[in-house]
C-alpha cells in the first residue's frame, strides 16, 4: 500500500515535493537522527570510523579513531573537496 503524501511530512519530501513545509519536515528528521546518533557515538573499531558518515552523522572528531587509515575528519574533508571539484 502506498504511503499517503501529505504536505509537511518527510515522506512527501522523499517523493520529490519542494514545498517549504516538506523540506523543513525532512530537515527536522535529519537533525533529530544526527542528534540521536551523536548521543550514542561510534565505539572503537567500528567500521564507520574513517568515513564521512562517522564525521557527519556520529560527530567523530578524533584524529586517531582509525589507526592506519584516514580519520573521520580527513575523510569528511576529502569528500567535501571531491564535491567541490565536481
N, C-alpha and C positions, 0 to 999 in steps of 0.2 A: 504494500500500500504506500502510495506517495505521501510524503510529509506535506502538510499544508504550508503554503508560502505566505505567511502573514508578515507584513512590513513591521520593522522594528525588531526582527529576530536575526540571529546569525545564520539560520538556515536559509532565510530569504537572501542574505548577502552571499552565501555559498552558491546560490543558484544564479548569481550574477547581478543582483539588484544593486543599483548605485545610489539609492536614496540615503540621505544623511542618517536617518534613524537606523537603517540596516547596517551601515558602515560602523556606526557607534556601537551597536549591539555586538558586532563581530570583534571590534577593538576591545570592548569591555571584557568579553570572554577571554581573549588572548592575554590581557593584563592579569586577570584573575588566575588563569592557568599558570603563567610565569611566576606569579606570587606563590602559588601552592608548590610548584617545583623548587623554587629557590628556598622555601622554608625547609624542605627535605634535604636538598643538596645532593651532590654526587658522592657516593662512597669511594674511597681509594681503590684504584684498579678498575673502575667502571670503564667500559669501552667508549663511553661518550666523552671521556677526558681527551683533550687534544682535538676537539671538533668545535665548529662554530655553535653547535647546539649546546654544548657544555657552557660556553660563554653567555649566549643569548638567553636560553631558557632556564638554565640552572644557576647562572650567576657566578660561575667559577672564574676567579681571577688569579689563582695560584700559578705562578710561573713554573713550579716544579711538579705539577699534577700528572704529567705524562713523561716519566723518565725515558730518555732515548728518543723522544719524539717532540712534536710541537706542543706548546701549552694551548689551553683553550683561547687565551688572548691572542697568541700568534696565529692560530687557525682562523679566528674571527677577523683579524686584520688582513690576512691573506685573502679570505673570502670577500672582504669589503673591497680590496684593491682589484680583485678579479672582476667584481661587478662594475666598478668604475671604468675599467678598461673596455668593457663590452659596449 
